[in-house]
Amino acid sequence: ITTALAFDVSTATYRFPASVDREVLPQFETEIWAEVYRPTKAGKGPFPLVIFLHGNHATCGTVLEEDIEPIPGVIIPKGIRIDDDSTYTLTGRCPRNYVVVPNHEGYRFVAKPLAARGFIVVSINANRGINANEGPRSDPSLNFARGKLILRHLTLLSEWNDGRKGTPKSLGASLKGQIDFSKVGFMGHSRGGEGARAALQTLREPGNPFKPVIGDIDVKAVFEVAPVDGQTSQTLNADGVASIIVLPSCDGDVFDLGGLRVFDRAFRIPDDVERPKGTITVIGANHNAFNTEWQTTDVLECDGAEAIFEIAGESRPQQKTLRRTLIPFFLAYVQGLEERGKVFDPAFPISEGLASVTLYERGHLRAPPGRSVTLVQSFTGNALESDTGLANIAAGVSVTHLNLSFEHDETQRAARLTWNTTDEKFYLVRLGDEDGIDMTDINALSFRVALSCRGGQCRDIIDATPDIDLRVSLVSGKRESQVVKVEDFVAIRRPTGAFGVEHDILRTVDLPLRAFRGARVEKVTGIKFSIVSPSQGRLFIADITTDTENYRDLDFDFRQEVTPPLFNSGYRAVDKVVMPAFSRLNSALMSGGDCHFQSKEDVDGGLLLTFTTSGKFPVMDSMPELVVGGAVVKDGIVLPTMDAVTFFVPAAEKSPQGSASVRMGISTWACGELL
């Protein structure tokens, strides 16, 4: 198998009648439905297997027969499908003049070229019983059910592969002996991302009903696109596999970029498997355009960056960013062509194909801390105190060690440096006393860093130019190495976001130790971070690691980032005062936008609050939140009818009262008084 398009591709579907599968979702009927992309030449296998799973979305849609203008100046052309109904979820039928939304077909643009490189790709449909439905309190968004649906498909694929059952005739060829279950990967978009992690962890549970049927299987890699996190009763990690998470900077649905927390936890959870973890933030990308069947945008405006998506229809530049990351990922970490993984490592330049679309921020951990990677500083101590209890030294900066929040996991620690001076500014993090630590065998020094908006830094559209001149040196007692300019390796830029939500995302700076000329590497007592410019700002530093491996080929110009020709989509910036109208577009251009408190019902263990609208609430991947005064009730559920949303308040908590609003993604519905 090569990285070239070596195979013609056949596409076919298998689909079985809906039924109650008690091992997947005992409360509702689900169905087995998937599209299969495979190399056409039979007998050339076995081939690696990759399972795709889409996110949460409406299950019925209707095609526009004429152009509409839901917001002045924003035209949605005829031919676009508006997905504003989920009747199919529970009934298996859509209303008159509606069609079933083929959510699983939205990744054809990347599934086919992956199959052409010698993979079998199975893209699963989760419409029936799961999409746009409510789950139990332990799994309110049904992401465990999504994971079990993946495993149900794997049981069937295993039976077809070893001949225990015949391959469905609809596939047009036998799969017997064609699948290599020692090379398996998962791709999950949005709730499908957490669903993929749920499948990974469920497969490892002793006594699970799927493993005996599937038999020997090695899931090597999980690729997540704008995933959610924390929507189940269990924290779901991506340990034991290669893990890359795509974060769209302009995400209007999963607006907290929850998938970043999965990478945060990789620095601190036990993991003996030396497989890479990372994130790649796609500047100017939204949530929906990674799936071509999600035909309207989830956001109108990006902050600090040009949009690379269209308001409606396909967004080919954004699709290109997925092709240029997903395919190398599975080639590298499922097929074993690991050099293709360079695209995720900030020690290497971004590929020309990616750089031609937009800018990126990369987080990277070559392997979990353990054998070759050591976490030498995570800022667990108080301000001006290292993890070992030694006193750090600061000049010209105010330093606080704290837990990060919002985008980052609640366990993520960082040092926050704030300054407003033209004088010398530095923070010396002490690693040891007079003897220091021996870095003789170390080949790379890495840390994570994020620059916040401060002093007007975020007023303009970003480009490839760094927004801070940060320099690093190694200290051995009173001796200091030559300083290394971070911008010679990577550009640290101000944050971008969506509609007023700017993301302080920690990105990775990876420095070869040989760059620190004159360092006494056998006795390093500290790492000094010096800020030359700007004269005012705020910077976060986290997770300093060392790495003994030296597989990177660093023989290239260190100034690696190239200013790309940013894609101009014809997108028109929309003033924030149109937020109520935007709620209509964000809810798939539905009429209405009103919201009313309907009922308060005593249920087992607490209260169930219900809010209704005369239009429709959107089906999104983030979970609705109820805001009443200063209180926030999370994990709301949009009912399959899409005209009501419910919130559960445990009996131990006081029922909120006052002016209420429902928040979904970056949109808000004012719902009046909650009594």
SEVEXBA-238814 format. One record per residue (C-alpha): residue in three letters; z, x, y. Coordinates in pm, whole numbers, padded with zeros to 5 digits, always signed. Example, Ala and Ser with C-alpha at 12.3 -4.5 7.8 and 13.67 -1.06 7.14 Angstrom:
REM residues 2
ALA+00780+01230-00450;SER+00714+01367-00106;
END
This chain:
REM residues 675
ILE+00000+00000+00000;THR-00090+00128+00346;THR-00012+00021+00700;ALA-00375-00087+00745;LEU-00513-00435+00684;ALA-00586-00356+00319;PHE-00605-00709+00177;ASP-00776-01038+00240;VAL-00518-01314+00272;SER-00497-01653+00104;THR-00287-01930+00258;ALA-00155-02227+00060;THR+00135-02472+00055;TYR+00384-02597-00200;ARG+00580-02914-00129;PHE+00797-03132-00351;PRO+00944-03480-00290;ALA+01271-03497-00100;SER+01590-03528-00300;VAL+01962-03463-00270;ASP+02025-03102-00374;ARG+02402-03080-00403;GLU+02397-02702-00393;VAL+02207-02704-00062;LEU+02326-03013+00129;PRO+02506-03283-00071;GLN+02519-03537+00215;PHE+02144-03568+00284;GLU+01805-03545+00122;THR+01621-03216+00174;GLU+01277-03111+00058;ILE+01115-02797-00079;TRP+00821-02724+00150;ALA+00673-02388+00240;GLU+00353-02212+00335;VAL+00265-01901+00133;TYR+00058-01609+00260;ARG-00045-01360-00008;PRO-00301-01090-00079;THR-00601-01266-00230;LYS-00672-01010-00501;ALA-00468-01122-00801;GLY-00336-00856-01035;LYS-00281-00598-00759;GLY+00091-00671-00739;PRO+00377-00693-00759;PHE+00414-00723-00382;PRO+00726-00715-00162;LEU+00853-01057-00058;VAL+00950-01170+00293;ILE+01103-01514+00360;PHE+01060-01671+00707;LEU+01289-01947+00837;HIS+01238-02128+01169;GLY+01509-02258+01400;ASN+01635-02600+01505;HIS+01371-02826+01659;ALA+01264-03189+01668;THR+01080-03308+01357;CYS+00828-03553+01509;GLY+00589-03511+01800;THR+00308-03688+01982;VAL+00000-03528+02137;LEU-00065-03581+02509;GLU-00384-03778+02574;GLU-00397-03674+02939;ASP-00250-03410+03170;ILE+00100-03475+03303;GLU+00293-03325+03595;PRO+00667-03358+03514;ILE+00758-03130+03805;PRO+00546-03085+04117;GLY+00305-02801+04057;VAL+00375-02776+03682;ILE+00088-02919+03477;ILE+00116-02984+03104;PRO-00242-03025+02977;LYS-00364-03287+02736;GLY-00367-03175+02376;ILE-00014-03034+02393;ARG+00223-03192+02142;ILE+00552-03320+02283;ASP+00827-03309+02019;ASP+01068-03581+02128;ASP+01166-03756+01806;SER+01353-03661+01487;THR+01314-03974+01274;TYR+01164-03761+00996;THR+01494-03576+00946;LEU+01664-03870+00772;THR+01374-04098+00674;GLY+01084-03870+00588;ARG+00864-04065+00829;CYS+00763-04040+01195;PRO+00697-04331+01436;ARG+00352-04463+01502;ASN+00131-04219+01694;TYR+00362-03933+01597;VAL+00309-03650+01349;VAL+00552-03436+01154;VAL+00619-03111+01340;PRO+00512-02823+01110;ASN+00787-02594+01237;HIS+00723-02341+00960;GLU+00357-02292+01052;GLY+00440-02143+01392;TYR+00452-01787+01256;ARG+00102-01769+01110;PHE+00006-01520+01381;VAL+00245-01265+01228;ALA+00265-01384+00864;LYS-00105-01330+00796;PRO-00126-00971+00922;LEU+00195-00891+00732;ALA+00045-01032+00411;ALA-00272-00832+00480;ARG-00060-00519+00450;GLY+00046-00607+00099;PHE+00333-00855+00130;ILE+00387-01206-00001;VAL+00524-01411+00289;VAL+00687-01750+00234;SER+00756-01955+00549;ILE+01004-02236+00478;ASN+01017-02579+00641;ALA+01371-02708+00705;ASN+01283-03041+00869;ARG+01421-03285+00616;GLY+01798-03330+00626;ILE+01865-03009+00823;ASN+01671-02985+01149;ALA+01813-03207+01424;ASN+02096-03322+01198;GLU+02474-03299+01209;GLY+02677-03110+00954;PRO+03042-03097+00849;ARG+03297-02928+01076;SER+03279-02611+00865;ASP+02902-02596+00921;PRO+02822-02819+01221;SER+02479-02667+01287;LEU+02393-02657+00914;ASN+02328-02285+00911;PHE+02497-02242+00573;ALA+02266-02518+00450;ARG+01974-02322+00592;GLY+02087-02017+00399;LYS+02118-02214+00078;LEU+01771-02357+00134;ILE+01640-01999+00139;LEU+01819-01934-00189;ARG+01677-02250-00346;HIS+01327-02128-00263;LEU+01413-01789-00410;THR+01520-01953-00738;LEU+01181-02123-00765;LEU+00987-01810-00670;SER+01181-01615-00932;GLU+01101-01873-01200;TRP+00732-01869-01109;ASN+00732-01490-01101;ASP+00879-01438-01449;GLY+00698-01733-01607;ARG+00999-01955-01676;LYS+00809-02223-01482;GLY+00443-02254-01395;THR+00323-02183-01043;PRO+00234-02503-00853;LYS-00140-02566-00869;SER-00144-02616-00492;LEU-00106-02239-00448;GLY-00443-02178-00612;ALA-00331-01880-00821;SER-00045-01781-01048;LEU+00249-01590-00898;LYS+00353-01459-01239;GLY+00431-01090-01204;GLN+00320-01086-00841;ILE+00658-01061-00662;ASP+00869-00745-00643;PHE+01227-00875-00619;SER+01354-00521-00562;LYS+01188-00533-00217;VAL+01290-00849-00032;GLY+01334-00919+00338;PHE+01433-01217+00553;MET+01312-01322+00900;GLY+01505-01591+01084;HIS+01432-01739+01427;SER+01724-01886+01622;ARG+01943-02090+01384;GLY+01719-01948+01114;GLY+01865-01606+01202;GLU+02220-01708+01123;GLY+02076-01898+00827;ALA+01925-01574+00697;ARG+02264-01401+00724;ALA+02422-01701+00549;ALA+02175-01657+00263;LEU+02257-01286+00243;GLN+02633-01343+00227;THR+02615-01647-00004;LEU+02405-01447-00249;ARG+02688-01192-00269;GLU+02963-01447-00334;PRO+03100-01438-00691;GLY+03011-01750-00883;ASN+02737-01873-00648;PRO+02494-02096-00841;PHE+02176-01925-00718;LYS+02219-01565-00834;PRO+02210-01637-01210;VAL+01875-01813-01167;ILE+01725-01562-00926;GLY+01834-01264-01134;ASP+01808-00908-01003;ILE+01722-00903-00634;ASP+01759-00646-00356;VAL+01751-00787-00003;LYS+01681-00475+00196;ALA+01629-00599+00551;VAL+01696-00891+00787;PHE+01491-00936+01105;GLU+01622-01193+01354;VAL+01446-01344+01655;ALA+01666-01489+01931;PRO+01933-01580+01675;VAL+02250-01779+01721;ASP+02587-01651+01607;GLY+02924-01811+01545;GLN+02803-02162+01460;THR+02976-02167+01121;SER+03336-02138+01005;GLN+03266-01785+00880;THR+03160-01475+01071;LEU+02822-01381+00927;ASN+02723-01014+00947;ALA+02413-00820+00847;ASP+02595-00548+00654;GLY+02433-00363+00368;VAL+02079-00414+00503;ALA+01854-00286+00778;SER+01901-00522+01073;ILE+01698-00562+01391;ILE+01752-00842+01641;VAL+01491-00942+01900;LEU+01652-01063+02223;PRO+01430-01247+02474;SER+01568-01168+02819;CYS+01454-01505+02956;ASP+01597-01723+02677;GLY+01669-02073+02810;ASP+01803-02204+02479;VAL+02030-01939+02324;PHE+02106-01830+02679;ASP+02409-01619+02578;LEU+02188-01402+02352;GLY+02439-01456+02072;GLY+02255-01231+01827;LEU+02375-00929+02024;ARG+02720-00986+01873;VAL+02587-00910+01526;PHE+02489-00563+01644;ASP+02822-00517+01826;ARG+03012-00581+01503;ALA+02802-00327+01311;PHE+03000-00049+01481;ARG+03329-00176+01341;ILE+03281-00349+01004;PRO+03292-00160+00671;ASP+02940-00082+00549;ASP+02860+00193+00300;VAL+02484+00140+00311;GLU+02314+00381+00552;ARG+02057+00144+00694;PRO+01971+00115+01066;LYS+02097-00160+01294;GLY+01960-00243+01633;THR+01838-00476+01904;ILE+01520-00483+02109;THR+01530-00687+02428;VAL+01187-00816+02530;ILE+01186-00841+02909;GLY+01034-01166+03036;ALA+01019-01339+02696;ASN+01151-01690+02638;HIS+01292-01855+02325;ASN+01015-02090+02216;ALA+00695-01887+02246;PHE+00773-01686+01931;ASN+00683-02004+01739;THR+00337-02143+01823;GLU+00440-02492+01710;TRP+00706-02508+01982;GLN+00448-02590+02245;THR+00653-02623+02565;THR+00873-02362+02725;ASP+01252-02366+02715;VAL+01279-02216+03065;LEU+01076-02217+03385;GLU+01208-01913+03566;CYS+01296-01555+03482;ASP+01536-01359+03699;GLY+01434-01004+03784;ALA+01122-00994+03565;GLU+00774-01140+03527;ALA+00742-01405+03257;ILE+00520-01318+02961;PHE+00504-01678+02838;GLU+00311-01990+02936;ILE+00470-02320+03041;ALA+00280-02492+02759;GLY+00056-02381+02475;GLU+00037-02041+02309;SER+00168-01727+02478;ARG-00034-01447+02322;PRO+00139-01156+02501;GLN+00475-01270+02367;GLN+00324-01312+02020;LYS+00203-00953+02042;THR+00558-00829+02096;LEU+00665-00998+01772;ARG+00373-00863+01570;ARG+00437-00512+01700;THR+00804-00521+01598;LEU+00827-00743+01289;ILE+00544-00579+01093;PRO+00668-00219+01145;PHE+01020-00334+01055;PHE+00926-00470+00713;LEU+00689-00180+00646;ALA+00973+00061+00722;TYR+01272-00101+00558;VAL+01133-00320+00279;GLN+00821-00126+00182;GLY+00988+00212+00245;LEU+00755+00360+00510;GLU+01053+00452+00725;GLU+00855+00640+00987;ARG+00737+00298+01108;GLY+01095+00230+01219;LYS+01056+00469+01513;VAL+00967+00173+01734;PHE+01335+00068+01730;ASP+01484+00414+01791;PRO+01533+00512+02158;ALA+01485+00876+02051;PHE+01114+00790+02036;PRO+00877+00641+02294;ILE+00794+00272+02285;SER+00455+00226+02118;GLU+00151+00189+02341;GLY+00082-00157+02199;LEU+00424-00282+02305;ALA+00421-00098+02637;SER+00096-00274+02730;VAL+00282-00607+02751;THR+00620-00557+02916;LEU+00939-00348+02928;TYR+01207-00327+02658;GLU+01571-00230+02615;ARG+01675-00091+02278;GLY+02013-00080+02106;HIS+02021+00143+01799;LEU+02258+00267+01532;ARG+02083+00485+01273;ALA+02352+00408+01018;PRO+02694+00241+01028;PRO+02981+00479+01110;GLY+03086+00657+00793;ARG+02915+00949+00624;SER+02675+01090+00884;VAL+02754+00881+01193;THR+03096+00904+01357;LEU+03231+00668+01622;VAL+03416+00917+01844;GLN+03510+00684+02130;SER+03526+00305+02153;PHE+03757+00277+02458;THR+04036+00097+02275;GLY+04299+00255+02495;ASN+04410+00155+02841;ALA+04220+00269+03148;LEU+04205+00647+03182;GLU+04322+00688+02823;SER+04101+00796+02535;ASP+04119+00650+02184;THR+04334+00948+02085;GLY+04582+00880+02366;LEU+04470+01170+02585;ALA+04440+01118+02961;ASN+04082+01082+03081;ILE+03987+01204+03427;ALA+03798+01005+03695;ALA+03679+01088+04046;GLY+03509+00853+04290;VAL+03507+00565+04040;SER+03752+00292+03949;VAL+03782+00264+03570;THR+03895-00025+03350;HIS+03881-00042+02970;LEU+03820-00401+02863;ASN+03680-00642+02610;LEU+03335-00766+02701;SER+03239-01132+02678;PHE+02953-01382+02706;GLU+02663-01198+02541;HIS+02884-00951+02357;ASP+03124-00998+02070;GLU+03485-01057+02173;THR+03584-00737+01989;GLN+03343-00521+02190;ARG+03523-00268+02409;ALA+03380-00074+02701;ALA+03474+00135+03001;ARG+03378-00031+03329;LEU+03308+00210+03612;THR+03292+00069+03967;TRP+03217+00275+04278;ASN+03124+00256+04645;THR+03100+00609+04781;THR+02856+00892+04845;ASP+03115+01143+04723;GLU+03119+01299+04375;LYS+03155+01038+04101;PHE+03235+01111+03737;TYR+03436+00998+03435;LEU+03549+01263+03187;VAL+03625+01112+02846;ARG+03853+01345+02652;LEU+03784+01387+02281;GLY+04052+01641+02196;ASP+04311+01888+02324;GLU+04251+02262+02361;ASP+04085+02293+02019;GLY+03858+01993+02081;ILE+03625+01870+01810;ASP+03364+02074+01627;MET+03007+01954+01692;THR+02836+02246+01520;ASP+02672+02018+01264;ILE+02593+01740+01511;ASN+02230+01676+01598;ALA+02253+01371+01823;LEU+02500+01226+02071;SER+02462+00857+02152;PHE+02634+00600+02368;ARG+02571+00246+02488;VAL+02537+00165+02855;ALA+02469-00132+03084;LEU+02418-00144+03459;SER+02540-00456+03641;CYS+02396-00622+03949;ARG+02578-00495+04254;GLY+02488-00424+04613;GLY+02156-00609+04606;GLN+02021-00420+04305;CYS+01883-00731+04136;ARG+01681-00881+04419;ASP+01345-00742+04310;ILE+01134-00753+03995;ILE+01216-00456+03774;ASP+00968-00187+03678;ALA+00994+00125+03462;THR+01182+00314+03735;PRO+01548+00392+03653;ASP+01806+00218+03871;ILE+02073+00484+03825;ASP+02078+00862+03806;LEU+02334+00916+03531;ARG+02401+01266+03399;VAL+02597+01381+03096;SER+02756+01714+03007;LEU+02979+01849+02732;VAL+03311+02003+02834;SER+03503+02271+02645;GLY+03827+02335+02828;LYS+03722+02464+03171;ARG+03366+02532+03059;GLU+03090+02276+03112;SER+02742+02266+02963;GLN+02426+02219+03163;VAL+02399+01857+03267;VAL+02146+01634+03096;LYS+01966+01376+03311;VAL+01962+01052+03116;GLU+01645+00936+03292;ASP+01458+01224+03123;PHE+01515+01035+02796;VAL+01546+00670+02888;ALA+01543+00456+03201;ILE+01865+00263+03265;ARG+01764-00046+03460;ARG+01941-00336+03625;PRO+01979-00657+03420;THR+01735-00943+03395;GLY+01788-01300+03277;ALA+01692-01663+03311;PHE+01761-01911+03588;GLY+02061-01732+03737;VAL+02201-01600+03406;GLU+02174-01219+03414;HIS+02250-01020+03100;ASP+02461-00703+03102;ILE+02321-00588+02767;LEU+02445-00257+02633;ARG+02147-00039+02546;THR+02154+00289+02357;VAL+02106+00635+02506;ASP+02029+00889+02233;LEU+02051+01256+02333;PRO+01973+01558+02110;LEU+02265+01795+02114;ARG+02029+02088+02175;ALA+01964+01942+02521;PHE+02318+02043+02628;ARG+02236+02406+02699;GLY+02532+02640+02721;ALA+02771+02405+02540;ARG+03044+02547+02318;VAL+02963+02300+02042;GLU+03235+02436+01814;LYS+03503+02325+02060;VAL+03410+02012+02260;THR+03708+01868+02444;GLY+03529+01598+02643;ILE+03213+01424+02758;LYS+03154+01399+03131;PHE+02951+01110+03279;SER+02839+01186+03636;ILE+02675+00935+03873;VAL+02446+01087+04134;SER+02300+00762+04266;PRO+02318+00486+04376;SER+02616+00506+04608;GLN+02739+00161+04503;GLY+02740+00003+04160;ARG+02905-00096+03834;LEU+02836+00057+03494;PHE+02961-00014+03143;ILE+02985+00264+02881;ALA+03066+00190+02515;ASP+03056+00321+02158;ILE+03007+00698+02180;THR+02878+00824+01843;THR+02765+01149+01688;ASP+02508+01188+01410;THR+02461+01482+01172;GLU+02116+01369+01059;ASN+01810+01525+01220;TYR+01518+01323+01088;ARG+01388+01257+01439;ASP+01085+01453+01558;LEU+01180+01516+01918;ASP+00880+01729+02013;PHE+00750+01509+02292;ASP+00789+01480+02666;PHE+01141+01347+02721;ARG+01021+01117+03002;GLN+00912+00860+02749;GLU+00881+00528+02930;VAL+00547+00421+03076;THR+00503+00155+03342;PRO+00313-00121+03162;PRO+00059-00352+03321;LEU+00291-00652+03330;PHE+00127-00967+03202;ASN+00049-01221+03472;SER+00048-01563+03311;GLY-00029-01758+03625;TYR+00334-01865+03600;ARG+00475-02006+03923;ALA+00834-01936+04016;VAL+01018-02266+04058;ASP+01299-02305+04307;LYS+01640-02364+04149;VAL+01682-02695+04333;VAL+01455-02858+04075;MET+01723-02823+03805;PRO+01754-03198+03737;ALA+01378-03224+03696;PHE+01378-02911+03482;SER+01619-03082+03243;ARG+01335-03324+03171;LEU+01098-03045+03083;ASN+01360-02862+02881;SER+01417-03179+02679;ALA+01050-03172+02579;LEU+00931-03356+02891;MET+01120-03670+02799;SER+01187-03947+03044;GLY+01540-04001+03162;GLY+01783-03722+03235;ASP+02075-03961+03282;CYS+02391-03934+03076;HIS+02679-04177+03020;PHE+03012-04167+02841;GLN+02988-04427+02564;SER+03297-04414+02344;LYS+03613-04239+02233;GLU+03687-04291+01864;ASP+03985-04187+01651;VAL+03861-03995+01348;ASP+04026-03782+01084;GLY+04195-03493+01263;GLY+04113-03585+01621;LEU+03885-03771+01861;LEU+03509-03816+01857;LEU+03355-03845+02204;THR+03003-03987+02233;PHE+02764-03961+02528;THR+02427-04137+02551;THR+02109-04122+02757;SER+01832-04374+02820;GLY+01585-04095+02749;LYS+01630-03823+02489;PHE+01850-03518+02457;PRO+01665-03206+02343;VAL+01701-03061+01995;MET+01793-02698+02061;ASP+01935-02405+01870;SER+02234-02349+02094;MET+02504-02610+02046;PRO+02584-02856+02329;GLU+02898-02802+02534;LEU+03105-03066+02713;VAL+03247-02950+03046;VAL+03530-03160+03192;GLY+03701-03003+03488;GLY+03806-02658+03372;ALA+03798-02753+03002;VAL+03505-02680+02771;VAL+03456-02854+02435;LYS+03206-02664+02222;ASP+02995-02735+01913;GLY+02850-03070+02014;ILE+02592-03240+01793;VAL+02274-03415+01908;LEU+02225-03706+01668;PRO+01889-03743+01490;THR+01807-04039+01716;MET+01820-03785+02003;ASP+01969-04045+02240;ALA+02332-03948+02180;VAL+02546-03636+02157;THR+02896-03620+02005;PHE+03191-03384+02052;PHE+03499-03348+01832;VAL+03837-03283+01996;PRO+04108-03177+01747;ALA+04429-03379+01753;ALA+04624-03068+01852;GLU+04429-03047+02178;LYS+04468-03277+02476;SER+04180-03516+02529;PRO+03995-03402+02844;GLN+03972-03632+03143;GLY+03772-03619+03464;SER+03413-03567+03570;ALA+03209-03474+03262;SER+02881-03293+03210;VAL+02690-03193+02898;ARG+02539-02845+02893;MET+02252-02754+02660;GLY+02108-02408+02695;ILE+02074-02352+03069;SER+02033-02726+03143;THR+02309-02966+03247;TRP+02341-03346+03234;ALA+02594-03510+03469;CYS+02768-03782+03266;GLY+03018-03943+03504;GLU+03391-03993+03450;LEU+03556-03937+03113;LEU+03863-04162+03096;
END
